[in-house]
Each structure stands twice: as structure tokens, then as C-alpha cells.
Amino acid sequence: MHVDPSNHVLATTTFEFNGATMPVAWKKTWGKGRVFYCSLGHVAKDFESPEALAIITRGMLWAGRADVR
């Protein structure tokens, strides 16, 4: 996977079958906006984990702030 060097990686996973480490959550600014990406949470039960819920919540709050210069 090619990763934009301007992405700030927040979380990664390592695949057992080949040992590759890939980002699963990242953020960056884009112009005057903010971009947050997270591939966690394919089903609602995934958010029963406090850590997964925290990543999503904090990422959305960060992306929704309008104070980017």
C-alpha cells in the first residue's frame, strides 16, 4: 500500500500471513480542511471496544473542528 507522506498515522495493524504492517487510521490537513480515515468498525459490535470507539470519536471531533489555518 502506498501511503501519502503527509498522512499522520494514528494506528497500524500487522498481517499474520505476510508480516506486512498497514495503517488503519490516519489524519491530515487538506487545504483549509481536515481528513480523518479509519478502517476499523465494519460492524456495530466493533465499537463495543472502548479503544475503537475512542479512535472514531476523537477522529471525527478533530476533523469537524474549523480552526485550520
Secondary structure, DSSP 8 states (H G I E B T S, - for coil): ----TT-EEEEEEE-TTT--EEEEEEEEEETTEEEEEE---SSGGGGGSHHHHHHHHHHHHHHH-----
